[in-house]
Amino acid sequence: MSNLEKYSKAFLEVFMIGEAMLTEDLIYQSIPEWDSVGHMELIAKLEDDFSINLEMDDVIDFSSFSQGKLILEKYGISF
């Protein structure tokens, strides 16, 4: 499984959304599932799946599907 597939799967599983909803335009609070609780569930899933620990500033800045990829690249994860 590629990093992009793993990343995408985390969104699909945590938010229980269909693949059609998973676009580069998906942003925080654009769907009911991505609220503050969903956000922390997503962060925990990504940290587990990629064996990383995100800094608090990165957790706060993680505001969209596309922004998340940029943040994870700081931790050596390539897409």
PDB file of N, CA, C and O in Angstrom:
ATOM      1  N   MET A   1       0.852  -1.180   0.000  1.00  0.00           N
ATOM      2  CA  MET A   1       0.000   0.000   0.000  1.00  0.00           C
ATOM      3  C   MET A   1       0.898   1.243   0.000  1.00  0.00           C
ATOM      4  O   MET A   1       1.819   1.356   0.809  1.00  0.00           O
ATOM      5  N   SER A   2       0.617   2.159  -0.909  1.00  0.00           N
ATOM      6  CA  SER A   2       1.406   3.386  -0.990  1.00  0.00           C
ATOM      7  C   SER A   2       1.045   4.318   0.169  1.00  0.00           C
ATOM      8  O   SER A   2       0.024   4.141   0.834  1.00  0.00           O
ATOM      9  N   ASN A   3       1.897   5.301   0.392  1.00  0.00           N
ATOM     10  CA  ASN A   3       1.609   6.276   1.444  1.00  0.00           C
ATOM     11  C   ASN A   3       0.325   7.048   1.165  1.00  0.00           C
ATOM     12  O   ASN A   3      -0.429   7.356   2.087  1.00  0.00           O
ATOM     13  N   LEU A   4       0.077   7.359  -0.097  1.00  0.00           N
ATOM     14  CA  LEU A   4      -1.153   8.077  -0.443  1.00  0.00           C
ATOM     15  C   LEU A   4      -2.380   7.213  -0.157  1.00  0.00           C
ATOM     16  O   LEU A   4      -3.391   7.708   0.341  1.00  0.00           O
ATOM     17  N   GLU A   5      -2.289   5.929  -0.473  1.00  0.00           N
ATOM     18  CA  GLU A   5      -3.409   5.021  -0.188  1.00  0.00           C
ATOM     19  C   GLU A   5      -3.638   4.901   1.315  1.00  0.00           C
ATOM     20  O   GLU A   5      -4.780   4.897   1.775  1.00  0.00           O
ATOM     21  N   LYS A   6      -2.556   4.805   2.075  1.00  0.00           N
ATOM     22  CA  LYS A   6      -2.659   4.706   3.534  1.00  0.00           C
ATOM     23  C   LYS A   6      -3.257   5.988   4.119  1.00  0.00           C
ATOM     24  O   LYS A   6      -4.105   5.940   5.010  1.00  0.00           O
ATOM     25  N   TYR A   7      -2.805   7.120   3.609  1.00  0.00           N
ATOM     26  CA  TYR A   7      -3.296   8.420   4.053  1.00  0.00           C
ATOM     27  C   TYR A   7      -4.795   8.559   3.747  1.00  0.00           C
ATOM     28  O   TYR A   7      -5.587   8.940   4.609  1.00  0.00           O
ATOM     29  N   SER A   8      -5.153   8.246   2.527  1.00  0.00           N
ATOM     30  CA  SER A   8      -6.561   8.333   2.111  1.00  0.00           C
ATOM     31  C   SER A   8      -7.440   7.394   2.923  1.00  0.00           C
ATOM     32  O   SER A   8      -8.545   7.760   3.324  1.00  0.00           O
ATOM     33  N   LYS A   9      -6.951   6.191   3.161  1.00  0.00           N
ATOM     34  CA  LYS A   9      -7.712   5.198   3.917  1.00  0.00           C
ATOM     35  C   LYS A   9      -8.004   5.696   5.337  1.00  0.00           C
ATOM     36  O   LYS A   9      -9.070   5.418   5.885  1.00  0.00           O
ATOM     37  N   ALA A  10      -7.071   6.422   5.924  1.00  0.00           N
ATOM     38  CA  ALA A  10      -7.284   6.965   7.269  1.00  0.00           C
ATOM     39  C   ALA A  10      -8.485   7.913   7.270  1.00  0.00           C
ATOM     40  O   ALA A  10      -9.318   7.853   8.174  1.00  0.00           O
ATOM     41  N   PHE A  11      -8.578   8.779   6.272  1.00  0.00           N
ATOM     42  CA  PHE A  11      -9.717   9.693   6.168  1.00  0.00           C
ATOM     43  C   PHE A  11     -11.020   8.915   5.982  1.00  0.00           C
ATOM     44  O   PHE A  11     -12.026   9.203   6.631  1.00  0.00           O
ATOM     45  N   LEU A  12     -10.988   7.932   5.093  1.00  0.00           N
ATOM     46  CA  LEU A  12     -12.198   7.154   4.809  1.00  0.00           C
ATOM     47  C   LEU A  12     -12.687   6.410   6.046  1.00  0.00           C
ATOM     48  O   LEU A  12     -13.888   6.364   6.315  1.00  0.00           O
ATOM     49  N   GLU A  13     -11.760   5.829   6.795  1.00  0.00           N
ATOM     50  CA  GLU A  13     -12.136   5.046   7.976  1.00  0.00           C
ATOM     51  C   GLU A  13     -12.580   5.929   9.142  1.00  0.00           C
ATOM     52  O   GLU A  13     -13.595   5.653   9.782  1.00  0.00           O
ATOM     53  N   VAL A  14     -11.823   6.982   9.414  1.00  0.00           N
ATOM     54  CA  VAL A  14     -12.146   7.828  10.566  1.00  0.00           C
ATOM     55  C   VAL A  14     -13.461   8.566  10.347  1.00  0.00           C
ATOM     56  O   VAL A  14     -14.296   8.632  11.249  1.00  0.00           O
ATOM     57  N   PHE A  15     -13.645   9.121   9.151  1.00  0.00           N
ATOM     58  CA  PHE A  15     -14.836   9.922   8.893  1.00  0.00           C
ATOM     59  C   PHE A  15     -15.988   9.110   8.307  1.00  0.00           C
ATOM     60  O   PHE A  15     -17.100   9.618   8.159  1.00  0.00           O
ATOM     61  N   MET A  16     -15.719   7.845   7.972  1.00  0.00           N
ATOM     62  CA  MET A  16     -16.733   6.963   7.392  1.00  0.00           C
ATOM     63  C   MET A  16     -17.433   7.633   6.201  1.00  0.00           C
ATOM     64  O   MET A  16     -18.658   7.739   6.144  1.00  0.00           O
ATOM     65  N   ILE A  17     -16.603   8.077   5.261  1.00  0.00           N
ATOM     66  CA  ILE A  17     -17.111   8.731   4.052  1.00  0.00           C
ATOM     67  C   ILE A  17     -16.755   7.879   2.840  1.00  0.00           C
ATOM     68  O   ILE A  17     -15.880   7.016   2.913  1.00  0.00           O
ATOM     69  N   GLY A  18     -17.427   8.121   1.744  1.00  0.00           N
ATOM     70  CA  GLY A  18     -17.132   7.432   0.500  1.00  0.00           C
ATOM     71  C   GLY A  18     -15.971   8.097  -0.214  1.00  0.00           C
ATOM     72  O   GLY A  18     -15.660   9.262   0.035  1.00  0.00           O
ATOM     73  N   GLU A  19     -15.337   7.354  -1.098  1.00  0.00           N
ATOM     74  CA  GLU A  19     -14.182   7.873  -1.829  1.00  0.00           C
ATOM     75  C   GLU A  19     -14.517   9.121  -2.634  1.00  0.00           C
ATOM     76  O   GLU A  19     -13.648   9.967  -2.845  1.00  0.00           O
ATOM     77  N   ALA A  20     -15.753   9.251  -3.083  1.00  0.00           N
ATOM     78  CA  ALA A  20     -16.151  10.417  -3.874  1.00  0.00           C
ATOM     79  C   ALA A  20     -16.024  11.717  -3.070  1.00  0.00           C
ATOM     80  O   ALA A  20     -15.824  12.787  -3.646  1.00  0.00           O
ATOM     81  N   MET A  21     -16.140  11.625  -1.759  1.00  0.00           N
ATOM     82  CA  MET A  21     -16.037  12.815  -0.911  1.00  0.00           C
ATOM     83  C   MET A  21     -14.594  13.196  -0.617  1.00  0.00           C
ATOM     84  O   MET A  21     -14.321  14.300  -0.146  1.00  0.00           O
ATOM     85  N   LEU A  22     -13.680  12.288  -0.892  1.00  0.00           N
ATOM     86  CA  LEU A  22     -12.269  12.504  -0.566  1.00  0.00           C
ATOM     87  C   LEU A  22     -11.572  13.205  -1.729  1.00  0.00           C
ATOM     88  O   LEU A  22     -11.117  12.566  -2.678  1.00  0.00           O
ATOM     89  N   THR A  23     -11.498  14.524  -1.634  1.00  0.00           N
ATOM     90  CA  THR A  23     -10.862  15.333  -2.678  1.00  0.00           C
ATOM     91  C   THR A  23      -9.826  16.246  -2.038  1.00  0.00           C
ATOM     92  O   THR A  23      -9.762  16.374  -0.815  1.00  0.00           O
ATOM     93  N   GLU A  24      -9.021  16.874  -2.875  1.00  0.00           N
ATOM     94  CA  GLU A  24      -8.033  17.837  -2.386  1.00  0.00           C
ATOM     95  C   GLU A  24      -8.718  19.013  -1.701  1.00  0.00           C
ATOM     96  O   GLU A  24      -8.091  19.715  -0.908  1.00  0.00           O
ATOM     97  N   ASP A  25      -9.992  19.234  -1.994  1.00  0.00           N
ATOM     98  CA  ASP A  25     -10.735  20.358  -1.429  1.00  0.00           C
ATOM     99  C   ASP A  25     -11.370  20.055  -0.072  1.00  0.00           C
ATOM    100  O   ASP A  25     -12.008  20.929   0.515  1.00  0.00           O
ATOM    101  N   LEU A  26     -11.206  18.837   0.432  1.00  0.00           N
ATOM    102  CA  LEU A  26     -11.795  18.485   1.723  1.00  0.00           C
ATOM    103  C   LEU A  26     -11.077  19.264   2.819  1.00  0.00           C
ATOM    104  O   LEU A  26      -9.864  19.143   2.985  1.00  0.00           O
ATOM    105  N   ILE A  27     -11.832  20.060   3.561  1.00  0.00           N
ATOM    106  CA  ILE A  27     -11.240  20.881   4.616  1.00  0.00           C
ATOM    107  C   ILE A  27     -11.932  20.619   5.953  1.00  0.00           C
ATOM    108  O   ILE A  27     -13.047  20.102   6.015  1.00  0.00           O
ATOM    109  N   TYR A  28     -11.232  20.992   7.009  1.00  0.00           N
ATOM    110  CA  TYR A  28     -11.733  20.867   8.369  1.00  0.00           C
ATOM    111  C   TYR A  28     -13.107  21.517   8.490  1.00  0.00           C
ATOM    112  O   TYR A  28     -13.305  22.652   8.057  1.00  0.00           O
ATOM    113  N   GLN A  29     -14.027  20.812   9.063  1.00  0.00           N
ATOM    114  CA  GLN A  29     -15.405  21.217   9.324  1.00  0.00           C
ATOM    115  C   GLN A  29     -16.252  21.373   8.058  1.00  0.00           C
ATOM    116  O   GLN A  29     -17.340  21.945   8.112  1.00  0.00           O
ATOM    117  N   SER A  30     -15.764  20.871   6.918  1.00  0.00           N
ATOM    118  CA  SER A  30     -16.577  20.914   5.701  1.00  0.00           C
ATOM    119  C   SER A  30     -17.579  19.764   5.663  1.00  0.00           C
ATOM    120  O   SER A  30     -18.525  19.777   4.876  1.00  0.00           O
ATOM    121  N   ILE A  31     -17.361  18.774   6.518  1.00  0.00           N
ATOM    122  CA  ILE A  31     -18.298  17.671   6.696  1.00  0.00           C
ATOM    123  C   ILE A  31     -18.541  17.522   8.194  1.00  0.00           C
ATOM    124  O   ILE A  31     -17.644  17.811   8.986  1.00  0.00           O
ATOM    125  N   PRO A  32     -19.721  17.083   8.601  1.00  0.00           N
ATOM    126  CA  PRO A  32     -20.025  16.979  10.038  1.00  0.00           C
ATOM    127  C   PRO A  32     -19.038  16.086  10.804  1.00  0.00           C
ATOM    128  O   PRO A  32     -18.760  16.331  11.978  1.00  0.00           O
ATOM    129  N   GLU A  33     -18.517  15.065  10.143  1.00  0.00           N
ATOM    130  CA  GLU A  33     -17.619  14.123  10.820  1.00  0.00           C
ATOM    131  C   GLU A  33     -16.270  14.744  11.171  1.00  0.00           C
ATOM    132  O   GLU A  33     -15.602  14.287  12.099  1.00  0.00           O
ATOM    133  N   TRP A  34     -15.864  15.784  10.436  1.00  0.00           N
ATOM    134  CA  TRP A  34     -14.569  16.394  10.703  1.00  0.00           C
ATOM    135  C   TRP A  34     -14.755  17.593  11.634  1.00  0.00           C
ATOM    136  O   TRP A  34     -14.561  18.747  11.251  1.00  0.00           O
ATOM    137  N   ASP A  35     -15.134  17.273  12.858  1.00  0.00           N
ATOM    138  CA  ASP A  35     -15.217  18.273  13.912  1.00  0.00           C
ATOM    139  C   ASP A  35     -13.980  18.114  14.789  1.00  0.00           C
ATOM    140  O   ASP A  35     -13.043  17.418  14.399  1.00  0.00           O
ATOM    141  N   SER A  36     -13.952  18.732  15.943  1.00  0.00           N
ATOM    142  CA  SER A  36     -12.748  18.672  16.778  1.00  0.00           C
ATOM    143  C   SER A  36     -12.447  17.252  17.247  1.00  0.00           C
ATOM    144  O   SER A  36     -11.282  16.859  17.320  1.00  0.00           O
ATOM    145  N   VAL A  37     -13.478  16.486  17.564  1.00  0.00           N
ATOM    146  CA  VAL A  37     -13.264  15.101  17.994  1.00  0.00           C
ATOM    147  C   VAL A  37     -12.771  14.253  16.819  1.00  0.00           C
ATOM    148  O   VAL A  37     -11.819  13.485  16.961  1.00  0.00           O
ATOM    149  N   GLY A  38     -13.414  14.393  15.669  1.00  0.00           N
ATOM    150  CA  GLY A  38     -12.980  13.681  14.474  1.00  0.00           C
ATOM    151  C   GLY A  38     -11.560  14.048  14.087  1.00  0.00           C
ATOM    152  O   GLY A  38     -10.798  13.204  13.615  1.00  0.00           O
ATOM    153  N   HIS A  39     -11.207  15.309  14.287  1.00  0.00           N
ATOM    154  CA  HIS A  39      -9.858  15.773  13.961  1.00  0.00           C
ATOM    155  C   HIS A  39      -8.820  15.017  14.793  1.00  0.00           C
ATOM    156  O   HIS A  39      -7.806  14.553  14.272  1.00  0.00           O
ATOM    157  N   MET A  40      -9.088  14.904  16.079  1.00  0.00           N
ATOM    158  CA  MET A  40      -8.131  14.212  16.956  1.00  0.00           C
ATOM    159  C   MET A  40      -8.091  12.715  16.653  1.00  0.00           C
ATOM    160  O   MET A  40      -7.038  12.091  16.778  1.00  0.00           O
ATOM    161  N   GLU A  41      -9.215  12.135  16.259  1.00  0.00           N
ATOM    162  CA  GLU A  41      -9.229  10.723  15.857  1.00  0.00           C
ATOM    163  C   GLU A  41      -8.384  10.530  14.597  1.00  0.00           C
ATOM    164  O   GLU A  41      -7.641   9.555  14.486  1.00  0.00           O
ATOM    165  N   LEU A  42      -8.500  11.459  13.652  1.00  0.00           N
ATOM    166  CA  LEU A  42      -7.705  11.385  12.431  1.00  0.00           C
ATOM    167  C   LEU A  42      -6.216  11.510  12.746  1.00  0.00           C
ATOM    168  O   LEU A  42      -5.402  10.745  12.227  1.00  0.00           O
ATOM    169  N   ILE A  43      -5.865  12.459  13.586  1.00  0.00           N
ATOM    170  CA  ILE A  43      -4.456  12.649  13.953  1.00  0.00           C
ATOM    171  C   ILE A  43      -3.907  11.376  14.609  1.00  0.00           C
ATOM    172  O   ILE A  43      -2.813  10.927  14.268  1.00  0.00           O
ATOM    173  N   ALA A  44      -4.656  10.802  15.537  1.00  0.00           N
ATOM    174  CA  ALA A  44      -4.212   9.578  16.208  1.00  0.00           C
ATOM    175  C   ALA A  44      -4.023   8.440  15.207  1.00  0.00           C
ATOM    176  O   ALA A  44      -3.047   7.695  15.290  1.00  0.00           O
ATOM    177  N   LYS A  45      -4.950   8.305  14.267  1.00  0.00           N
ATOM    178  CA  LYS A  45      -4.856   7.254  13.242  1.00  0.00           C
ATOM    179  C   LYS A  45      -3.623   7.455  12.379  1.00  0.00           C
ATOM    180  O   LYS A  45      -2.893   6.503  12.103  1.00  0.00           O
ATOM    181  N   LEU A  46      -3.388   8.694  11.949  1.00  0.00           N
ATOM    182  CA  LEU A  46      -2.224   8.967  11.108  1.00  0.00           C
ATOM    183  C   LEU A  46      -0.921   8.733  11.869  1.00  0.00           C
ATOM    184  O   LEU A  46       0.039   8.200  11.314  1.00  0.00           O
ATOM    185  N   GLU A  47      -0.891   9.131  13.135  1.00  0.00           N
ATOM    186  CA  GLU A  47       0.308   8.889  13.935  1.00  0.00           C
ATOM    187  C   GLU A  47       0.573   7.392  14.070  1.00  0.00           C
ATOM    188  O   GLU A  47       1.719   6.955  13.967  1.00  0.00           O
ATOM    189  N   ASP A  48      -0.469   6.609  14.297  1.00  0.00           N
ATOM    190  CA  ASP A  48      -0.314   5.157  14.396  1.00  0.00           C
ATOM    191  C   ASP A  48       0.099   4.549  13.061  1.00  0.00           C
ATOM    192  O   ASP A  48       1.038   3.755  13.003  1.00  0.00           O
ATOM    193  N   ASP A  49      -0.593   4.913  11.996  1.00  0.00           N
ATOM    194  CA  ASP A  49      -0.342   4.312  10.683  1.00  0.00           C
ATOM    195  C   ASP A  49       1.041   4.625  10.147  1.00  0.00           C
ATOM    196  O   ASP A  49       1.650   3.792   9.476  1.00  0.00           O
ATOM    197  N   PHE A  50       1.548   5.830  10.438  1.00  0.00           N
ATOM    198  CA  PHE A  50       2.847   6.244   9.906  1.00  0.00           C
ATOM    199  C   PHE A  50       3.961   6.229  10.952  1.00  0.00           C
ATOM    200  O   PHE A  50       5.094   6.611  10.659  1.00  0.00           O
ATOM    201  N   SER A  51       3.642   5.788  12.169  1.00  0.00           N
ATOM    202  CA  SER A  51       4.630   5.703  13.263  1.00  0.00           C
ATOM    203  C   SER A  51       5.354   7.030  13.474  1.00  0.00           C
ATOM    204  O   SER A  51       6.583   7.094  13.482  1.00  0.00           O
ATOM    205  N   ILE A  52       4.558   8.085  13.645  1.00  0.00           N
ATOM    206  CA  ILE A  52       5.101   9.416  13.892  1.00  0.00           C
ATOM    207  C   ILE A  52       4.369  10.041  15.067  1.00  0.00           C
ATOM    208  O   ILE A  52       3.337   9.540  15.513  1.00  0.00           O
ATOM    209  N   ASN A  53       4.919  11.144  15.562  1.00  0.00           N
ATOM    210  CA  ASN A  53       4.257  11.963  16.577  1.00  0.00           C
ATOM    211  C   ASN A  53       4.235  13.389  16.065  1.00  0.00           C
ATOM    212  O   ASN A  53       5.276  14.039  15.973  1.00  0.00           O
ATOM    213  N   LEU A  54       3.053  13.873  15.732  1.00  0.00           N
ATOM    214  CA  LEU A  54       2.933  15.218  15.203  1.00  0.00           C
ATOM    215  C   LEU A  54       3.087  16.247  16.310  1.00  0.00           C
ATOM    216  O   LEU A  54       2.579  16.064  17.416  1.00  0.00           O
ATOM    217  N   GLU A  55       3.790  17.328  16.006  1.00  0.00           N
ATOM    218  CA  GLU A  55       3.916  18.434  16.945  1.00  0.00           C
ATOM    219  C   GLU A  55       2.573  19.153  17.019  1.00  0.00           C
ATOM    220  O   GLU A  55       1.797  19.125  16.063  1.00  0.00           O
ATOM    221  N   MET A  56       2.299  19.794  18.147  1.00  0.00           N
ATOM    222  CA  MET A  56       1.012  20.446  18.348  1.00  0.00           C
ATOM    223  C   MET A  56       0.734  21.490  17.266  1.00  0.00           C
ATOM    224  O   MET A  56      -0.403  21.606  16.809  1.00  0.00           O
ATOM    225  N   ASP A  57       1.743  22.249  16.848  1.00  0.00           N
ATOM    226  CA  ASP A  57       1.532  23.241  15.788  1.00  0.00           C
ATOM    227  C   ASP A  57       1.054  22.576  14.508  1.00  0.00           C
ATOM    228  O   ASP A  57       0.217  23.129  13.794  1.00  0.00           O
ATOM    229  N   ASP A  58       1.581  21.396  14.213  1.00  0.00           N
ATOM    230  CA  ASP A  58       1.167  20.681  13.014  1.00  0.00           C
ATOM    231  C   ASP A  58      -0.249  20.140  13.144  1.00  0.00           C
ATOM    232  O   ASP A  58      -0.990  20.107  12.161  1.00  0.00           O
ATOM    233  N   VAL A  59      -0.632  19.720  14.335  1.00  0.00           N
ATOM    234  CA  VAL A  59      -2.004  19.258  14.579  1.00  0.00           C
ATOM    235  C   VAL A  59      -2.979  20.410  14.323  1.00  0.00           C
ATOM    236  O   VAL A  59      -4.031  20.223  13.711  1.00  0.00           O
ATOM    237  N   ILE A  60      -2.621  21.581  14.792  1.00  0.00           N
ATOM    238  CA  ILE A  60      -3.475  22.762  14.616  1.00  0.00           C
ATOM    239  C   ILE A  60      -3.519  23.183  13.149  1.00  0.00           C
ATOM    240  O   ILE A  60      -4.578  23.557  12.644  1.00  0.00           O
ATOM    241  N   ASP A  61      -2.386  23.127  12.466  1.00  0.00           N
ATOM    242  CA  ASP A  61      -2.305  23.557  11.060  1.00  0.00           C
ATOM    243  C   ASP A  61      -2.896  22.551  10.088  1.00  0.00           C
ATOM    244  O   ASP A  61      -3.076  22.873   8.914  1.00  0.00           O
ATOM    245  N   PHE A  62      -3.201  21.350  10.539  1.00  0.00           N
ATOM    246  CA  PHE A  62      -3.737  20.280   9.694  1.00  0.00           C
ATOM    247  C   PHE A  62      -5.198  20.600   9.370  1.00  0.00           C
ATOM    248  O   PHE A  62      -6.117  20.087  10.009  1.00  0.00           O
ATOM    249  N   SER A  63      -5.390  21.454   8.371  1.00  0.00           N
ATOM    250  CA  SER A  63      -6.718  22.013   8.125  1.00  0.00           C
ATOM    251  C   SER A  63      -7.400  21.491   6.868  1.00  0.00           C
ATOM    252  O   SER A  63      -8.538  21.862   6.581  1.00  0.00           O
ATOM    253  N   SER A  64      -6.716  20.633   6.116  1.00  0.00           N
ATOM    254  CA  SER A  64      -7.318  20.106   4.895  1.00  0.00           C
ATOM    255  C   SER A  64      -6.597  18.828   4.468  1.00  0.00           C
ATOM    256  O   SER A  64      -5.513  18.510   4.956  1.00  0.00           O
ATOM    257  N   PHE A  65      -7.225  18.113   3.551  1.00  0.00           N
ATOM    258  CA  PHE A  65      -6.614  16.901   2.999  1.00  0.00           C
ATOM    259  C   PHE A  65      -5.267  17.234   2.363  1.00  0.00           C
ATOM    260  O   PHE A  65      -4.280  16.533   2.584  1.00  0.00           O
ATOM    261  N   SER A  66      -5.231  18.310   1.573  1.00  0.00           N
ATOM    262  CA  SER A  66      -3.984  18.667   0.889  1.00  0.00           C
ATOM    263  C   SER A  66      -2.940  19.218   1.858  1.00  0.00           C
ATOM    264  O   SER A  66      -1.756  18.908   1.721  1.00  0.00           O
ATOM    265  N   GLN A  67      -3.348  20.020   2.824  1.00  0.00           N
ATOM    266  CA  GLN A  67      -2.412  20.564   3.811  1.00  0.00           C
ATOM    267  C   GLN A  67      -1.809  19.440   4.652  1.00  0.00           C
ATOM    268  O   GLN A  67      -0.637  19.498   5.022  1.00  0.00           O
ATOM    269  N   GLY A  68      -2.599  18.435   4.946  1.00  0.00           N
ATOM    270  CA  GLY A  68      -2.100  17.302   5.724  1.00  0.00           C
ATOM    271  C   GLY A  68      -0.949  16.595   5.039  1.00  0.00           C
ATOM    272  O   GLY A  68      -0.002  16.171   5.700  1.00  0.00           O
ATOM    273  N   LYS A  69      -1.016  16.465   3.740  1.00  0.00           N
ATOM    274  CA  LYS A  69       0.085  15.823   3.006  1.00  0.00           C
ATOM    275  C   LYS A  69       1.364  16.639   3.140  1.00  0.00           C
ATOM    276  O   LYS A  69       2.444  16.076   3.317  1.00  0.00           O
ATOM    277  N   LEU A  70       1.247  17.951   3.056  1.00  0.00           N
ATOM    278  CA  LEU A  70       2.428  18.810   3.216  1.00  0.00           C
ATOM    279  C   LEU A  70       3.020  18.669   4.618  1.00  0.00           C
ATOM    280  O   LEU A  70       4.239  18.627   4.785  1.00  0.00           O
ATOM    281  N   ILE A  71       2.161  18.600   5.603  1.00  0.00           N
ATOM    282  CA  ILE A  71       2.627  18.446   6.980  1.00  0.00           C
ATOM    283  C   ILE A  71       3.333  17.110   7.158  1.00  0.00           C
ATOM    284  O   ILE A  71       4.405  17.058   7.760  1.00  0.00           O
ATOM    285  N   LEU A  72       2.755  16.032   6.647  1.00  0.00           N
ATOM    286  CA  LEU A  72       3.380  14.718   6.811  1.00  0.00           C
ATOM    287  C   LEU A  72       4.720  14.629   6.080  1.00  0.00           C
ATOM    288  O   LEU A  72       5.596  13.868   6.490  1.00  0.00           O
ATOM    289  N   GLU A  73       4.885  15.390   5.014  1.00  0.00           N
ATOM    290  CA  GLU A  73       6.169  15.402   4.309  1.00  0.00           C
ATOM    291  C   GLU A  73       7.294  15.907   5.206  1.00  0.00           C
ATOM    292  O   GLU A  73       8.450  15.524   5.026  1.00  0.00           O
ATOM    293  N   LYS A  74       6.964  16.764   6.168  1.00  0.00           N
ATOM    294  CA  LYS A  74       7.964  17.246   7.131  1.00  0.00           C
ATOM    295  C   LYS A  74       8.502  16.108   7.988  1.00  0.00           C
ATOM    296  O   LYS A  74       9.589  16.206   8.558  1.00  0.00           O
ATOM    297  N   TYR A  75       7.731  15.031   8.073  1.00  0.00           N
ATOM    298  CA  TYR A  75       8.102  13.881   8.894  1.00  0.00           C
ATOM    299  C   TYR A  75       8.692  12.752   8.034  1.00  0.00           C
ATOM    300  O   TYR A  75       8.793  11.610   8.482  1.00  0.00           O
ATOM    301  N   GLY A  76       9.072  13.080   6.816  1.00  0.00           N
ATOM    302  CA  GLY A  76       9.727  12.101   5.931  1.00  0.00           C
ATOM    303  C   GLY A  76       8.788  11.200   5.160  1.00  0.00           C
ATOM    304  O   GLY A  76       9.221  10.194   4.597  1.00  0.00           O
ATOM    305  N   ILE A  77       7.516  11.539   5.123  1.00  0.00           N
ATOM    306  CA  ILE A  77       6.551  10.725   4.398  1.00  0.00           C
ATOM    307  C   ILE A  77       6.338  11.351   3.019  1.00  0.00           C
ATOM    308  O   ILE A  77       5.918  12.504   2.917  1.00  0.00           O
ATOM    309  N   SER A  78       6.622  10.602   1.975  1.00  0.00           N
ATOM    310  CA  SER A  78       6.476  11.125   0.624  1.00  0.00           C
ATOM    311  C   SER A  78       5.208  10.600  -0.021  1.00  0.00           C
ATOM    312  O   SER A  78       4.761   9.489   0.264  1.00  0.00           O
ATOM    313  N   PHE A  79       4.638  11.413  -0.890  1.00  0.00           N
ATOM    314  CA  PHE A  79       3.396  11.059  -1.563  1.00  0.00           C
ATOM    315  C   PHE A  79       3.591  11.037  -3.050  1.00  0.00           C
ATOM    316  O   PHE A  79       2.649  10.757  -3.792  1.00  0.00           O
TER     317      PHE A  79
END
